[in-house]
Amino acid sequence: MKMKRLLLVSCSLFLLGTATAFAGSLWGEYGGYSIARVMVNGQEVGGADSDVPPIIINGSTMLPVRAVSDALHALVEWNDAAKTVSIYQPNVHMFVARGVDNSDYSIKQSFGKVKQGEAVKFTVFAQVDNLKANIDSFKISIETPGGTPTAEQTESLNAGKDSFWYTAPFSVSFDEEGSYTVKFSVKLAGNSDYTVVSEKQIVSE
């Protein structure tokens, strides 16, 4: 978490300790610079086939801000007039629970694993703070292990609100084996797309 915040705050994108760089003889060249390979949590970010791949300049690995922010679940806002990139990293904590009393939100059982084929009614609790960007709306969605959306809820958000709690009831049949992903996404004001800023896994086995 400390390294993650360091990358976002500094915007230096040197990625020392997070990126694994290899010589150009392995990954090729771009603009006369050796291409590096960058891994975040075991997933490659901005590969050699991307429009602007990661490159090595004076011994430091450089990567487009968008690629880093997407990999680390951060928001990126570009001000063309000021030629300024703003990166926002809200704190989003989620957990899931069964048997929630909707009158006082008391919890009988939190969980992270279910039996395959089981249909479960549960509630996603989300605590959000440090929301510095101007957000239009947010949504909580659930995807199957194969990446198919199976349920979602979307809510508008008042401008200037930087912290809140939200509870979202769901009913999902966990028919597939593997990890179902609970995603918390936000949409910047004036944008049409949502950006995932937090994820949680529910294992079906």
LOGU-524891 format. One record per residue (C-alpha): residue number from 1; residue in one letter; x, y, z. Coordinates in nm, 4 decimals. Example, Ala and Ser with C-alpha at 12.3 -4.5 7.8 and 13.67 -1.06 7.14 Angstrom:
<rs>
{pos=1; code=A; px=1.2300; py=-0.4500; pz=0.7800}
{pos=2; code=S; px=1.3670; py=-0.1060; pz=0.7140}
</rs>
This chain:
<rs>
{pos=1; code=M; px=0.0000; py=0.0000; pz=0.0000}
{pos=2; code=K; px=0.2852; py=0.2417; pz=0.0811}
{pos=3; code=M; px=0.4512; py=0.1739; pz=-0.2530}
{pos=4; code=K; px=0.1186; py=0.2135; pz=-0.4299}
{pos=5; code=R; px=0.0592; py=0.5556; pz=-0.2792}
{pos=6; code=L; px=0.4175; py=0.6594; pz=-0.3419}
{pos=7; code=L; px=0.3784; py=0.5915; pz=-0.7112}
{pos=8; code=L; px=0.0579; py=0.7889; pz=-0.7339}
{pos=9; code=V; px=0.1719; py=1.0871; pz=-0.5289}
{pos=10; code=S; px=0.5136; py=1.1289; pz=-0.6842}
{pos=11; code=C; px=0.3999; py=1.0695; pz=-1.0446}
{pos=12; code=S; px=0.7665; py=1.0074; pz=-1.1210}
{pos=13; code=L; px=0.6793; py=0.6668; pz=-1.2665}
{pos=14; code=F; px=1.0279; py=0.5354; pz=-1.2029}
{pos=15; code=L; px=0.8684; py=0.2183; pz=-1.0641}
{pos=16; code=L; px=1.1841; py=0.0982; pz=-0.8924}
{pos=17; code=G; px=1.1069; py=-0.2162; pz=-0.6961}
{pos=18; code=T; px=0.7709; py=-0.2592; pz=-0.8703}
{pos=19; code=A; px=0.8728; py=-0.2970; pz=-1.2314}
{pos=20; code=T; px=1.0935; py=-0.5644; pz=-1.3774}
{pos=21; code=A; px=1.2971; py=-0.4292; pz=-1.6654}
{pos=22; code=F; px=1.4656; py=-0.6351; pz=-1.9323}
{pos=23; code=A; px=1.7063; py=-0.5427; pz=-2.2094}
{pos=24; code=G; px=1.5803; py=-0.4229; pz=-2.5444}
{pos=25; code=S; px=1.7060; py=-0.7431; pz=-2.7042}
{pos=26; code=L; px=1.4145; py=-0.9225; pz=-2.5330}
{pos=27; code=W; px=1.1265; py=-0.6751; pz=-2.5759}
{pos=28; code=G; px=1.2416; py=-0.4526; pz=-2.8640}
{pos=29; code=E; px=1.2752; py=-0.0756; pz=-2.8903}
{pos=30; code=Y; px=1.0427; py=0.2251; pz=-2.9070}
{pos=31; code=G; px=1.1599; py=0.5686; pz=-3.0219}
{pos=32; code=G; px=1.5201; py=0.4596; pz=-2.9882}
{pos=33; code=Y; px=1.4772; py=0.3420; pz=-2.6265}
{pos=34; code=S; px=1.4734; py=-0.0110; pz=-2.4909}
{pos=35; code=I; px=1.1282; py=-0.1405; pz=-2.4022}
{pos=36; code=A; px=1.0820; py=-0.2649; pz=-2.0440}
{pos=37; code=R; px=0.8334; py=-0.5123; pz=-1.9059}
{pos=38; code=V; px=0.6275; py=-0.3865; pz=-1.6096}
{pos=39; code=M; px=0.4370; py=-0.6234; pz=-1.3813}
{pos=40; code=V; px=0.1801; py=-0.5095; pz=-1.1218}
{pos=41; code=N; px=0.0476; py=-0.7853; pz=-0.8968}
{pos=42; code=G; px=0.1551; py=-1.0432; pz=-1.1540}
{pos=43; code=Q; px=-0.0194; py=-0.8701; pz=-1.4464}
{pos=44; code=E; px=0.1678; py=-0.7008; pz=-1.7302}
{pos=45; code=V; px=0.0994; py=-0.3291; pz=-1.7694}
{pos=46; code=G; px=0.1431; py=-0.1450; pz=-2.0984}
{pos=47; code=G; px=0.3057; py=-0.4268; pz=-2.2940}
{pos=48; code=A; px=0.5315; py=-0.3949; pz=-2.5967}
{pos=49; code=D; px=0.2254; py=-0.3999; pz=-2.8261}
{pos=50; code=S; px=0.0580; py=-0.0990; pz=-2.6590}
{pos=51; code=D; px=0.0498; py=0.2437; pz=-2.8276}
{pos=52; code=V; px=0.3181; py=0.3749; pz=-2.5882}
{pos=53; code=P; px=0.5029; py=0.0893; pz=-2.4151}
{pos=54; code=P; px=0.7187; py=0.1286; pz=-2.1047}
{pos=55; code=I; px=1.0707; py=0.2393; pz=-2.1953}
{pos=56; code=I; px=1.4035; py=0.2766; pz=-2.0137}
{pos=57; code=I; px=1.5561; py=0.6261; pz=-2.0073}
{pos=58; code=N; px=1.8808; py=0.6862; pz=-1.8187}
{pos=59; code=G; px=1.8282; py=0.3718; pz=-1.6147}
{pos=60; code=S; px=1.4700; py=0.4577; pz=-1.5108}
{pos=61; code=T; px=1.1535; py=0.2899; pz=-1.6375}
{pos=62; code=M; px=0.9011; py=0.5342; pz=-1.7817}
{pos=63; code=L; px=0.5353; py=0.4405; pz=-1.8324}
{pos=64; code=P; px=0.2277; py=0.6431; pz=-1.9393}
{pos=65; code=V; px=0.0292; py=0.7782; pz=-1.6434}
{pos=66; code=R; px=-0.2917; py=0.6165; pz=-1.7689}
{pos=67; code=A; px=-0.1400; py=0.2675; pz=-1.7719}
{pos=68; code=V; px=-0.0074; py=0.3028; pz=-1.4162}
{pos=69; code=S; px=-0.3309; py=0.4507; pz=-1.2835}
{pos=70; code=D; px=-0.5470; py=0.1809; pz=-1.4418}
{pos=71; code=A; px=-0.3267; py=-0.0907; pz=-1.2954}
{pos=72; code=L; px=-0.3410; py=0.0651; pz=-0.9481}
{pos=73; code=H; px=-0.7122; py=0.1531; pz=-0.9631}
{pos=74; code=A; px=-0.6671; py=0.5289; pz=-0.9596}
{pos=75; code=L; px=-0.8479; py=0.8091; pz=-1.1436}
{pos=76; code=V; px=-0.6757; py=1.0254; pz=-1.4058}
{pos=77; code=E; px=-0.7948; py=1.3697; pz=-1.5140}
{pos=78; code=W; px=-0.6264; py=1.5631; pz=-1.7947}
{pos=79; code=N; px=-0.6479; py=1.9438; pz=-1.8150}
{pos=80; code=D; px=-0.5445; py=2.0247; pz=-2.1695}
{pos=81; code=A; px=-0.5395; py=2.4029; pz=-2.1209}
{pos=82; code=A; px=-0.3020; py=2.3765; pz=-1.8247}
{pos=83; code=K; px=-0.1238; py=2.0660; pz=-1.9607}
{pos=84; code=T; px=-0.1698; py=1.9102; pz=-1.6177}
{pos=85; code=V; px=-0.2425; py=1.5510; pz=-1.5157}
{pos=86; code=S; px=-0.4295; py=1.4985; pz=-1.1878}
{pos=87; code=I; px=-0.4310; py=1.1536; pz=-1.0241}
{pos=88; code=Y; px=-0.6825; py=1.0689; pz=-0.7531}
{pos=89; code=Q; px=-0.6769; py=0.7642; pz=-0.5249}
{pos=90; code=P; px=-0.9911; py=0.7442; pz=-0.3086}
{pos=91; code=N; px=-0.9925; py=0.5057; pz=-0.0134}
{pos=92; code=V; px=-1.2591; py=0.2395; pz=-0.0732}
{pos=93; code=H; px=-1.3042; py=-0.0445; pz=0.1751}
{pos=94; code=M; px=-1.5564; py=-0.3186; pz=0.0951}
{pos=95; code=F; px=-1.6802; py=-0.6313; pz=0.2668}
{pos=96; code=V; px=-1.9726; py=-0.8653; pz=0.2037}
{pos=97; code=A; px=-2.2122; py=-1.0137; pz=0.4582}
{pos=98; code=R; px=-2.5191; py=-1.2371; pz=0.4770}
{pos=99; code=G; px=-2.8212; py=-1.2036; pz=0.7016}
{pos=100; code=V; px=-2.8101; py=-0.8231; pz=0.7240}
{pos=101; code=D; px=-3.0904; py=-0.6557; pz=0.9180}
{pos=102; code=N; px=-3.1967; py=-0.3655; pz=0.6951}
{pos=103; code=S; px=-3.3380; py=-0.1702; pz=0.9889}
{pos=104; code=D; px=-3.0038; py=-0.1243; pz=1.1651}
{pos=105; code=Y; px=-2.7613; py=-0.3024; pz=0.9289}
{pos=106; code=S; px=-2.6528; py=-0.5482; pz=1.1938}
{pos=107; code=I; px=-2.4563; py=-0.8392; pz=1.0478}
{pos=108; code=K; px=-2.4936; py=-1.2095; pz=1.1142}
{pos=109; code=Q; px=-2.2132; py=-1.3411; pz=0.8961}
{pos=110; code=S; px=-1.9426; py=-1.1881; pz=0.6800}
{pos=111; code=F; px=-1.7996; py=-1.4206; pz=0.4155}
{pos=112; code=G; px=-1.5580; py=-1.4531; pz=0.1258}
{pos=113; code=K; px=-1.6296; py=-1.8053; pz=0.0052}
{pos=114; code=V; px=-1.9439; py=-1.9893; pz=-0.1141}
{pos=115; code=K; px=-2.0360; py=-2.3313; pz=-0.2486}
{pos=116; code=Q; px=-2.0530; py=-2.3539; pz=-0.6257}
{pos=117; code=G; px=-2.4159; py=-2.3505; pz=-0.7416}
{pos=118; code=E; px=-2.5367; py=-2.1763; pz=-0.4261}
{pos=119; code=A; px=-2.7746; py=-1.8796; pz=-0.4606}
{pos=120; code=V; px=-2.6884; py=-1.6195; pz=-0.1981}
{pos=121; code=K; px=-2.8590; py=-1.3026; pz=-0.0806}
{pos=122; code=F; px=-2.5986; py=-1.0700; pz=0.0627}
{pos=123; code=T; px=-2.5052; py=-0.7067; pz=0.1113}
{pos=124; code=V; px=-2.1958; py=-0.5216; pz=-0.0044}
{pos=125; code=F; px=-2.0791; py=-0.2601; pz=0.2446}
{pos=126; code=A; px=-1.8607; py=0.0178; pz=0.1034}
{pos=127; code=Q; px=-1.6843; py=0.2876; pz=0.3039}
{pos=128; code=V; px=-1.5400; py=0.5681; pz=0.0903}
{pos=129; code=D; px=-1.3213; py=0.8611; pz=0.1937}
{pos=130; code=N; px=-1.0507; py=1.0868; pz=0.0502}
{pos=131; code=L; px=-1.2661; py=1.1353; pz=-0.2585}
{pos=132; code=K; px=-1.1004; py=1.4513; pz=-0.3898}
{pos=133; code=A; px=-1.2155; py=1.4340; pz=-0.7507}
{pos=134; code=N; px=-1.5467; py=1.5689; pz=-0.8779}
{pos=135; code=I; px=-1.7488; py=1.2484; pz=-0.9131}
{pos=136; code=D; px=-2.0737; py=1.2222; pz=-1.1072}
{pos=137; code=S; px=-2.1783; py=0.8745; pz=-0.9903}
{pos=138; code=F; px=-2.0546; py=0.5377; pz=-0.8709}
{pos=139; code=K; px=-2.1556; py=0.1770; pz=-0.9149}
{pos=140; code=I; px=-2.1015; py=-0.1567; pz=-0.7467}
{pos=141; code=S; px=-2.0959; py=-0.4506; pz=-0.9853}
{pos=142; code=I; px=-2.0304; py=-0.8232; pz=-0.9677}
{pos=143; code=E; px=-1.8606; py=-1.0258; pz=-1.2416}
{pos=144; code=T; px=-1.8367; py=-1.4006; pz=-1.2878}
{pos=145; code=P; px=-1.4966; py=-1.5772; pz=-1.3043}
{pos=146; code=G; px=-1.5305; py=-1.5551; pz=-1.6817}
{pos=147; code=G; px=-1.5718; py=-1.1769; pz=-1.6678}
{pos=148; code=T; px=-1.9454; py=-1.1623; pz=-1.7384}
{pos=149; code=P; px=-2.1394; py=-0.8946; pz=-1.5433}
{pos=150; code=T; px=-2.4063; py=-1.0617; pz=-1.3337}
{pos=151; code=A; px=-2.5415; py=-0.7761; pz=-1.1181}
{pos=152; code=E; px=-2.4853; py=-0.4057; pz=-1.0560}
{pos=153; code=Q; px=-2.6208; py=-0.1000; pz=-0.8771}
{pos=154; code=T; px=-2.5539; py=0.2620; pz=-0.9805}
{pos=155; code=E; px=-2.5981; py=0.5761; pz=-0.7693}
{pos=156; code=S; px=-2.5562; py=0.9470; pz=-0.8405}
{pos=157; code=L; px=-2.3316; py=1.1421; pz=-0.6072}
{pos=158; code=N; px=-2.3620; py=1.5012; pz=-0.4924}
{pos=159; code=A; px=-2.0696; py=1.7175; pz=-0.6020}
{pos=160; code=G; px=-1.8198; py=1.7927; pz=-0.3277}
{pos=161; code=K; px=-1.9016; py=1.4854; pz=-0.1191}
{pos=162; code=D; px=-1.5675; py=1.3360; pz=-0.0177}
{pos=163; code=S; px=-1.6739; py=1.0563; pz=0.2190}
{pos=164; code=F; px=-1.9756; py=0.8281; pz=0.2622}
{pos=165; code=W; px=-2.1032; py=0.4792; pz=0.3491}
{pos=166; code=Y; px=-2.3111; py=0.2764; pz=0.1072}
{pos=167; code=T; px=-2.4858; py=-0.0585; pz=0.1349}
{pos=168; code=A; px=-2.5980; py=-0.2554; pz=-0.1694}
{pos=169; code=P; px=-2.8104; py=-0.5714; pz=-0.1439}
{pos=170; code=F; px=-2.7539; py=-0.8409; pz=-0.4067}
{pos=171; code=S; px=-2.8856; py=-1.1831; pz=-0.4942}
{pos=172; code=V; px=-2.6399; py=-1.3894; pz=-0.6973}
{pos=173; code=S; px=-2.6295; py=-1.7520; pz=-0.8070}
{pos=174; code=F; px=-2.2659; py=-1.8655; pz=-0.7949}
{pos=175; code=D; px=-2.2921; py=-2.1189; pz=-1.0762}
{pos=176; code=E; px=-1.9313; py=-2.0976; pz=-1.1940}
{pos=177; code=E; px=-1.6245; py=-2.2210; pz=-1.0128}
{pos=178; code=G; px=-1.3607; py=-1.9613; pz=-0.9395}
{pos=179; code=S; px=-1.3424; py=-1.6029; pz=-0.8151}
{pos=180; code=Y; px=-1.6362; py=-1.3667; pz=-0.8545}
{pos=181; code=T; px=-1.5225; py=-1.0027; pz=-0.8500}
{pos=182; code=V; px=-1.7032; py=-0.7257; pz=-0.6648}
{pos=183; code=K; px=-1.6045; py=-0.3943; pz=-0.8252}
{pos=184; code=F; px=-1.6506; py=-0.0397; pz=-0.6999}
{pos=185; code=S; px=-1.6308; py=0.2048; pz=-0.9919}
{pos=186; code=V; px=-1.6684; py=0.5814; pz=-1.0174}
{pos=187; code=K; px=-1.7345; py=0.8194; pz=-1.3044}
{pos=188; code=L; px=-1.5678; py=1.1590; pz=-1.3147}
{pos=189; code=A; px=-1.7965; py=1.4533; pz=-1.3880}
{pos=190; code=G; px=-1.8072; py=1.5115; pz=-1.7619}
{pos=191; code=N; px=-1.6864; py=1.1602; pz=-1.8446}
{pos=192; code=S; px=-1.8862; py=0.8778; pz=-1.9970}
{pos=193; code=D; px=-1.6825; py=0.5852; pz=-1.8652}
{pos=194; code=Y; px=-1.6462; py=0.4338; pz=-1.5193}
{pos=195; code=T; px=-1.3088; py=0.3590; pz=-1.3601}
{pos=196; code=V; px=-1.2652; py=0.0697; pz=-1.1156}
{pos=197; code=V; px=-1.1090; py=0.1975; pz=-0.7912}
{pos=198; code=S; px=-1.1539; py=-0.1077; pz=-0.5680}
{pos=199; code=E; px=-1.2119; py=-0.4822; pz=-0.6031}
{pos=200; code=K; px=-1.2982; py=-0.7723; pz=-0.3741}
{pos=201; code=Q; px=-1.3102; py=-1.1440; pz=-0.4496}
{pos=202; code=I; px=-1.5754; py=-1.4006; pz=-0.3538}
{pos=203; code=V; px=-1.4518; py=-1.7540; pz=-0.4150}
{pos=204; code=S; px=-1.6949; py=-2.0134; pz=-0.5491}
{pos=205; code=E; px=-1.5811; py=-2.3742; pz=-0.5038}
</rs>
